[in-house]
Amino acid sequence: MSLAAAAAGADGVMVETHPAPEEAICDGPQALRAEDFSDYMRRLEQAAALAGKELQPVA
């Protein structure tokens, strides 16, 4: 959903990561594995570009 939102021009997305989602106390099924985060961010950057946007870091 977040990739589609970025492609549609969303101003932000929220993503949960966890080193072992299956062991998470809560929200495990919706968490992204930590080792998959870099690939996800690459895909998110491409999706945002479809809407003419660039990812910006949050301090």
N, C-alpha and C positions, 0 to 999 in steps of 0.2 A: 504494500500500500504506500509506503513512504517513497518508493521509486516513482510510482505513478503520480503522487502528490508533487514531487519535485519537477517532474516533466510537465505538470499542469501549472507550474509557477508558484508553488507554495513558498512562503517566506521562511519556513523552518520545519524541521522534523525532530522527533524524539525517538531515540533508539536505545534499547537496553542491551547490554552485553553481559555475559557471564562465562567464566572459564569452563563450567560444566552445567549447562542449563537443566539437565535431567536431575541434578542434585540440588537445585535452587529451592529454597524454602518457599518462595512464592514467585509467580510470573515466569517460571522456567520455560513453558511452552512458547512464550512470545519473545524470549531472549535470543539474541544472536550470539553464536559462539565467538569468543574473543579472537580466536585465530582466523575467523572469517571477516573480521571488521575491515581490514585494509581493502579486500576485494569489494566489500559492500560500499565503502567510501568511493572507490574508483567508479563503480556503477552509478552511485548517487551523483557524482560530479558530471558524468555523461548525461544523466537524466535532467539535471538542472540546466545544462547547456541547451537542451532542446527548447527550454522556455527562455533562453537568452540570459540565464543567471549564472553566477559563479558562487561557489561555496566560500563562506567567510568564517574564519575562526572566531570562537567566542571566548573572551578572556574571563 
